Amino acid sequence: MTEELKPASAGSAELCLPPALRKPRLRRWEAAEYLKLVHGVEVAPATLAKYASVGGGPGYQKSLRTPLYPREELDRWAAERLGGVITHSGQA
């Protein structure tokens, strides 16, 4: 069995990611795919581009003109966007 085909319980979640998404910094289209696969947050690359211009999205770095999203920043943003775990649907 190759590393890419191991079930999630067989080791770290990193082994289940496609090789392109294991890099420390991801291009915008890779960041969108990472957010969907790892966190279940569907966001289009164009939406990430809009957030980069108006605010509200994950932090990124630039290499010349290319925005690069650190995976830690994507994880932080997704957790913030998802909010806390809800245990009941009653009103507070």
PyMOL CGO cylinders between C-alpha atoms (Angstrom):
from pymol import cmd
from pymol.cgo import CYLINDER

trace = [
    CYLINDER, 0.00, 0.00, 0.00, 1.46, 3.39, -0.95, 0.3, 1, 1, 1, 1, 1, 1,
    CYLINDER, 1.46, 3.39, -0.95, 1.49, 6.37, 1.41, 0.3, 1, 1, 1, 1, 1, 1,
    CYLINDER, 1.49, 6.37, 1.41, -1.18, 8.22, -0.59, 0.3, 1, 1, 1, 1, 1, 1,
    CYLINDER, -1.18, 8.22, -0.59, -3.65, 5.33, -0.26, 0.3, 1, 1, 1, 1, 1, 1,
    CYLINDER, -3.65, 5.33, -0.26, -3.39, 4.73, 3.48, 0.3, 1, 1, 1, 1, 1, 1,
    CYLINDER, -3.39, 4.73, 3.48, -6.58, 5.37, 5.43, 0.3, 1, 1, 1, 1, 1, 1,
    CYLINDER, -6.58, 5.37, 5.43, -6.62, 8.39, 7.74, 0.3, 1, 1, 1, 1, 1, 1,
    CYLINDER, -6.62, 8.39, 7.74, -6.40, 6.13, 10.80, 0.3, 1, 1, 1, 1, 1, 1,
    CYLINDER, -6.40, 6.13, 10.80, -3.12, 4.66, 9.55, 0.3, 1, 1, 1, 1, 1, 1,
    CYLINDER, -3.12, 4.66, 9.55, -1.09, 7.77, 10.40, 0.3, 1, 1, 1, 1, 1, 1,
    CYLINDER, -1.09, 7.77, 10.40, -1.08, 11.50, 10.13, 0.3, 1, 1, 1, 1, 1, 1,
    CYLINDER, -1.08, 11.50, 10.13, -3.59, 13.32, 7.97, 0.3, 1, 1, 1, 1, 1, 1,
    CYLINDER, -3.59, 13.32, 7.97, -0.64, 14.69, 6.01, 0.3, 1, 1, 1, 1, 1, 1,
    CYLINDER, -0.64, 14.69, 6.01, -0.12, 11.29, 4.39, 0.3, 1, 1, 1, 1, 1, 1,
    CYLINDER, -0.12, 11.29, 4.39, -3.66, 11.42, 3.00, 0.3, 1, 1, 1, 1, 1, 1,
    CYLINDER, -3.66, 11.42, 3.00, -3.11, 14.75, 1.24, 0.3, 1, 1, 1, 1, 1, 1,
    CYLINDER, -3.11, 14.75, 1.24, -2.08, 14.82, -2.42, 0.3, 1, 1, 1, 1, 1, 1,
    CYLINDER, -2.08, 14.82, -2.42, 1.65, 15.66, -2.73, 0.3, 1, 1, 1, 1, 1, 1,
    CYLINDER, 1.65, 15.66, -2.73, 0.89, 19.15, -4.13, 0.3, 1, 1, 1, 1, 1, 1,
    CYLINDER, 0.89, 19.15, -4.13, -0.93, 20.07, -0.90, 0.3, 1, 1, 1, 1, 1, 1,
    CYLINDER, -0.93, 20.07, -0.90, 1.87, 18.98, 1.45, 0.3, 1, 1, 1, 1, 1, 1,
    CYLINDER, 1.87, 18.98, 1.45, 3.98, 22.06, 0.74, 0.3, 1, 1, 1, 1, 1, 1,
    CYLINDER, 3.98, 22.06, 0.74, 4.36, 24.63, 3.54, 0.3, 1, 1, 1, 1, 1, 1,
    CYLINDER, 4.36, 24.63, 3.54, 2.88, 27.41, 1.35, 0.3, 1, 1, 1, 1, 1, 1,
    CYLINDER, 2.88, 27.41, 1.35, 0.16, 26.93, -1.23, 0.3, 1, 1, 1, 1, 1, 1,
    CYLINDER, 0.16, 26.93, -1.23, -0.91, 28.86, -4.31, 0.3, 1, 1, 1, 1, 1, 1,
    CYLINDER, -0.91, 28.86, -4.31, -4.45, 30.22, -4.29, 0.3, 1, 1, 1, 1, 1, 1,
    CYLINDER, -4.45, 30.22, -4.29, -6.05, 27.28, -6.15, 0.3, 1, 1, 1, 1, 1, 1,
    CYLINDER, -6.05, 27.28, -6.15, -4.17, 24.83, -3.93, 0.3, 1, 1, 1, 1, 1, 1,
    CYLINDER, -4.17, 24.83, -3.93, -5.30, 26.74, -0.82, 0.3, 1, 1, 1, 1, 1, 1,
    CYLINDER, -5.30, 26.74, -0.82, -8.93, 26.40, -1.92, 0.3, 1, 1, 1, 1, 1, 1,
    CYLINDER, -8.93, 26.40, -1.92, -8.48, 22.66, -2.45, 0.3, 1, 1, 1, 1, 1, 1,
    CYLINDER, -8.48, 22.66, -2.45, -6.68, 22.29, 0.91, 0.3, 1, 1, 1, 1, 1, 1,
    CYLINDER, -6.68, 22.29, 0.91, -9.50, 24.07, 2.76, 0.3, 1, 1, 1, 1, 1, 1,
    CYLINDER, -9.50, 24.07, 2.76, -12.06, 21.78, 1.14, 0.3, 1, 1, 1, 1, 1, 1,
    CYLINDER, -12.06, 21.78, 1.14, -10.17, 18.52, 1.76, 0.3, 1, 1, 1, 1, 1, 1,
    CYLINDER, -10.17, 18.52, 1.76, -8.89, 19.21, 5.27, 0.3, 1, 1, 1, 1, 1, 1,
    CYLINDER, -8.89, 19.21, 5.27, -11.61, 21.39, 6.78, 0.3, 1, 1, 1, 1, 1, 1,
    CYLINDER, -11.61, 21.39, 6.78, -14.67, 20.90, 4.56, 0.3, 1, 1, 1, 1, 1, 1,
    CYLINDER, -14.67, 20.90, 4.56, -14.74, 24.65, 3.87, 0.3, 1, 1, 1, 1, 1, 1,
    CYLINDER, -14.74, 24.65, 3.87, -15.59, 25.28, 0.23, 0.3, 1, 1, 1, 1, 1, 1,
    CYLINDER, -15.59, 25.28, 0.23, -14.24, 28.58, -1.02, 0.3, 1, 1, 1, 1, 1, 1,
    CYLINDER, -14.24, 28.58, -1.02, -13.40, 29.42, -4.63, 0.3, 1, 1, 1, 1, 1, 1,
    CYLINDER, -13.40, 29.42, -4.63, -9.94, 30.72, -5.59, 0.3, 1, 1, 1, 1, 1, 1,
    CYLINDER, -9.94, 30.72, -5.59, -11.69, 33.87, -6.87, 0.3, 1, 1, 1, 1, 1, 1,
    CYLINDER, -11.69, 33.87, -6.87, -13.23, 34.37, -3.42, 0.3, 1, 1, 1, 1, 1, 1,
    CYLINDER, -13.23, 34.37, -3.42, -9.79, 34.07, -1.82, 0.3, 1, 1, 1, 1, 1, 1,
    CYLINDER, -9.79, 34.07, -1.82, -8.59, 36.71, -4.30, 0.3, 1, 1, 1, 1, 1, 1,
    CYLINDER, -8.59, 36.71, -4.30, -11.45, 39.00, -3.28, 0.3, 1, 1, 1, 1, 1, 1,
    CYLINDER, -11.45, 39.00, -3.28, -10.68, 38.46, 0.42, 0.3, 1, 1, 1, 1, 1, 1,
    CYLINDER, -10.68, 38.46, 0.42, -7.04, 39.34, -0.29, 0.3, 1, 1, 1, 1, 1, 1,
    CYLINDER, -7.04, 39.34, -0.29, -8.18, 42.67, -1.66, 0.3, 1, 1, 1, 1, 1, 1,
    CYLINDER, -8.18, 42.67, -1.66, -11.00, 43.61, 0.76, 0.3, 1, 1, 1, 1, 1, 1,
    CYLINDER, -11.00, 43.61, 0.76, -9.98, 41.65, 3.88, 0.3, 1, 1, 1, 1, 1, 1,
    CYLINDER, -9.98, 41.65, 3.88, -11.56, 38.83, 5.83, 0.3, 1, 1, 1, 1, 1, 1,
    CYLINDER, -11.56, 38.83, 5.83, -9.61, 35.96, 4.33, 0.3, 1, 1, 1, 1, 1, 1,
    CYLINDER, -9.61, 35.96, 4.33, -6.65, 33.92, 5.45, 0.3, 1, 1, 1, 1, 1, 1,
    CYLINDER, -6.65, 33.92, 5.45, -3.28, 35.63, 5.72, 0.3, 1, 1, 1, 1, 1, 1,
    CYLINDER, -3.28, 35.63, 5.72, -0.81, 35.13, 2.89, 0.3, 1, 1, 1, 1, 1, 1,
    CYLINDER, -0.81, 35.13, 2.89, 2.69, 36.03, 1.80, 0.3, 1, 1, 1, 1, 1, 1,
    CYLINDER, 2.69, 36.03, 1.80, 3.83, 37.20, -1.62, 0.3, 1, 1, 1, 1, 1, 1,
    CYLINDER, 3.83, 37.20, -1.62, 6.63, 35.88, -3.75, 0.3, 1, 1, 1, 1, 1, 1,
    CYLINDER, 6.63, 35.88, -3.75, 6.95, 38.56, -6.42, 0.3, 1, 1, 1, 1, 1, 1,
    CYLINDER, 6.95, 38.56, -6.42, 3.31, 38.73, -7.61, 0.3, 1, 1, 1, 1, 1, 1,
    CYLINDER, 3.31, 38.73, -7.61, 2.25, 35.25, -6.45, 0.3, 1, 1, 1, 1, 1, 1,
    CYLINDER, 2.25, 35.25, -6.45, 0.21, 35.00, -3.24, 0.3, 1, 1, 1, 1, 1, 1,
    CYLINDER, 0.21, 35.00, -3.24, 1.27, 32.03, -1.11, 0.3, 1, 1, 1, 1, 1, 1,
    CYLINDER, 1.27, 32.03, -1.11, -0.87, 30.83, 1.78, 0.3, 1, 1, 1, 1, 1, 1,
    CYLINDER, -0.87, 30.83, 1.78, 0.92, 29.17, 4.72, 0.3, 1, 1, 1, 1, 1, 1,
    CYLINDER, 0.92, 29.17, 4.72, -0.98, 26.03, 5.74, 0.3, 1, 1, 1, 1, 1, 1,
    CYLINDER, -0.98, 26.03, 5.74, -0.95, 27.13, 9.40, 0.3, 1, 1, 1, 1, 1, 1,
    CYLINDER, -0.95, 27.13, 9.40, -2.73, 30.34, 8.38, 0.3, 1, 1, 1, 1, 1, 1,
    CYLINDER, -2.73, 30.34, 8.38, -5.33, 28.38, 6.38, 0.3, 1, 1, 1, 1, 1, 1,
    CYLINDER, -5.33, 28.38, 6.38, -5.93, 26.12, 9.40, 0.3, 1, 1, 1, 1, 1, 1,
    CYLINDER, -5.93, 26.12, 9.40, -6.34, 29.13, 11.71, 0.3, 1, 1, 1, 1, 1, 1,
    CYLINDER, -6.34, 29.13, 11.71, -8.73, 30.89, 9.32, 0.3, 1, 1, 1, 1, 1, 1,
    CYLINDER, -8.73, 30.89, 9.32, -10.86, 27.78, 8.79, 0.3, 1, 1, 1, 1, 1, 1,
    CYLINDER, -10.86, 27.78, 8.79, -11.13, 27.19, 12.56, 0.3, 1, 1, 1, 1, 1, 1,
    CYLINDER, -11.13, 27.19, 12.56, -12.11, 30.83, 13.08, 0.3, 1, 1, 1, 1, 1, 1,
    CYLINDER, -12.11, 30.83, 13.08, -14.67, 30.68, 10.28, 0.3, 1, 1, 1, 1, 1, 1,
    CYLINDER, -14.67, 30.68, 10.28, -16.21, 27.44, 11.55, 0.3, 1, 1, 1, 1, 1, 1,
    CYLINDER, -16.21, 27.44, 11.55, -16.53, 28.71, 15.11, 0.3, 1, 1, 1, 1, 1, 1,
    CYLINDER, -16.53, 28.71, 15.11, -16.94, 26.59, 18.20, 0.3, 1, 1, 1, 1, 1, 1,
    CYLINDER, -16.94, 26.59, 18.20, -18.70, 23.26, 18.53, 0.3, 1, 1, 1, 1, 1, 1,
    CYLINDER, -18.70, 23.26, 18.53, -22.43, 23.53, 19.24, 0.3, 1, 1, 1, 1, 1, 1,
    CYLINDER, -22.43, 23.53, 19.24, -23.90, 20.97, 21.64, 0.3, 1, 1, 1, 1, 1, 1,
    CYLINDER, -23.90, 20.97, 21.64, -27.57, 22.03, 21.45, 0.3, 1, 1, 1, 1, 1, 1,
    CYLINDER, -27.57, 22.03, 21.45, -29.80, 24.13, 19.25, 0.3, 1, 1, 1, 1, 1, 1,
    CYLINDER, -29.80, 24.13, 19.25, -31.57, 26.01, 22.05, 0.3, 1, 1, 1, 1, 1, 1,
    CYLINDER, -31.57, 26.01, 22.05, -31.38, 29.77, 22.22, 0.3, 1, 1, 1, 1, 1, 1,
    CYLINDER, -31.38, 29.77, 22.22, -29.10, 31.40, 24.75, 0.3, 1, 1, 1, 1, 1, 1,
]
cmd.load_cgo(trace, "trace")
